[in-house]
Amino acid sequence: MKKNIDLNNVEIAFEYKSDADLKNTLMIYRLIQKPRLVKYLTKIANLILQYKLPLKFLLKKTVFNVFCAGQNRQEAARTMSNLKKHGVNTVLDYVAEGDNSDESFRINLDTILTNIRFVGEQSNDSFVGVKLSGLEDVEFIKKVEVTNVTPDIKTKERMHVFLNRVDQICSLANQQHVKVYFDAEERSTQDVYDFVIESMMAKYNKGKVLIYTTLQMYLKDRISYLEYTIEEAKKHGYLIGMKLVRGAYMEKERDYALQAKKESPVFDNREDTDNSFNKAVAICLKEHAVVHTCLATHNQKSVELALELIDKYAITDHFNKVFFSQLFGMSDNLTFNLAKNHYNSSKYVPYGEVEKAIPYLLRRAEENSSIEGQVSREYELLRQEKSRRKI
Ligand SMILES: Cc1cc2nc3c(=O)[nH]c(=O)nc-3n(C[C@H](O)[C@H](O)[C@H](O)COP(=O)(O)OP(=O)(O)OC[C@H]3O[C@@H](n4cnc5c(N)ncnc54)[C@H](O)[C@@H]3O)c2cc1C
């Protein structure tokens, strides 16, 4: 790294947290250090929800406040403006998981459209996160073949409705100058999602990048997909947006493959995933004339690699081309120290009613406690800041 950046400066990392917030976060991280305890707490949280026990306030005051920005858009706005004071942008993400009805997909679409208008009014550098599984039934998507098969009329009509919903999102984002990050989910839905998002990039990413797809680099086929996408963009004269993640559904993917007696689409070991993630970072940053990149990761080594490559490829306008993003409540050391050093950094900021956010929160707790070293690293930094503040 040319610039000497301390990504572990705890004073900068937690400046935005009051003493009370810091203590609460420390308490949560102390609890989730123990995977067995997380499993136990998960059961209790599910019981609270199932039997509608009047303990919602307890969840709200504790784990909800660490990982969620509020129960509604107005509460999220307070978090967004607090982050903005520290130079950190927001990727607004509504967390509620609905059922598979058409009614639910329409409500989700309306929520996303309202969010785009909302964040567009808040700041010039705004983003929304979108899960395509909220707009059409994943079981239907899994059955759609994107190549070599002529779909029947019903499938065609349904796909048309789905495409139209996605287009409404992109078109409004285009009017409001809001960037859209399409999340990646299960591998079995990804071919259809790739096809849809590529068509949106070709339509809206002309001379600017508004539409981003997500590449899960734990998948064995993503480097070749990345290379293919870059070639297509060059051939047809549009730009591409790539959000790079390692991937959050590893166990699920392996289980599916095992059940179907197929080879797992996910690398068999951690090292291969890391190599693939870092290779994607290198390809994207080298191709910065065509690709705008978001490193959505809590991995400090990958962030440091990107900082080196920004220098190596002399990406002087990196603020508009290279983004760093972490989940709200996680790796504040990276987010806030990057922002302080004038890199474009953001938080994925989920919001939603406490009851509806619980599945999201439980995933965060389980993910944190299962990623080796993640929780203890967070805990140690929080502890250092508490002792620095002498509280
Ligand atoms: C802003 C943001 C947006 C995100 N959006 C998405 C999204 O759209 N879709 C999605 O799937 N995830 C998404 N994620 C979640 C992301 O995939 C997880 O945070 C990630 O899995 C953790 O990776 P890391 O780089 O932060 O941390 P690290 O701790 O460096 O990596 C942990 C990851 O490495 C991989 N890994 C660990 N062990 C093995 C193994 N034995 N074999 C193979 N691979 C292994 C897994 O992917 C594991 O999650 C997002 C994360 C962020 C921060």
The ligand as a Gaussian input file, in Angstrom:
#p B3LYP/6-31G(d) Opt

LIG

0 1
 C      -22.081000      -5.738000       1.849000
 C      -22.291000      -7.214000       1.750000
 C      -23.186000      -7.719000       0.810000
 C      -23.348000      -9.111000       0.717000
 N      -24.167000      -9.640000      -0.254000
 C      -24.220000     -10.988000      -0.423000
 C      -24.934000     -11.579000      -1.485000
 O      -25.549000     -10.894000      -2.298000
 N      -24.937000     -12.936000      -1.595000
 C      -24.233000     -13.746000      -0.728000
 O      -24.219000     -14.969000      -0.896000
 N      -23.560000     -13.210000       0.288000
 C      -23.541000     -11.862000       0.461000
 N      -22.822000     -11.323000       1.479000
 C      -22.335000     -12.203000       2.520000
 C      -20.984000     -12.662000       2.216000
 O      -21.016000     -13.674000       1.255000
 C      -20.477000     -13.147000       3.570000
 O      -20.229000     -12.021000       4.351000
 C      -19.285000     -13.870000       3.368000
 O      -19.655000     -15.142000       3.089000
 C      -18.296000     -13.717000       4.470000
 O      -17.170000     -13.502000       3.710000
 P      -16.087000     -12.406000       4.050000
 O      -15.322000     -12.131000       2.814000
 O      -16.744000     -11.249000       4.679000
 O      -15.314000     -13.091000       5.238000
 P      -14.266000     -14.306000       5.389000
 O      -14.327000     -14.637000       6.832000
 O      -12.938000     -13.949000       4.823000
 O      -14.811000     -15.517000       4.556000
 C      -15.738000     -16.448000       5.028000
 C      -16.315000     -17.085000       3.781000
 O      -15.317000     -17.892000       3.113000
 C      -15.941000     -18.986000       2.485000
 N      -15.451000     -20.233000       3.062000
 C      -15.187000     -20.471000       4.382000
 N      -14.806000     -21.756000       4.570000
 C      -14.822000     -22.337000       3.341000
 C      -14.552000     -23.658000       2.882000
 N      -14.172000     -24.632000       3.725000
 N      -14.679000     -23.922000       1.569000
 C      -15.049000     -22.956000       0.692000
 N      -15.327000     -21.687000       1.077000
 C      -15.221000     -21.376000       2.370000
 C      -17.450000     -18.842000       2.741000
 O      -18.025000     -18.117000       1.673000
 C      -17.472000     -18.037000       4.036000
 O      -18.694000     -17.331000       4.210000
 C      -22.630000      -9.959000       1.577000
 C      -21.721000      -9.420000       2.500000
 C      -21.528000      -8.078000       2.571000
 C      -20.514000      -7.567000       3.521000

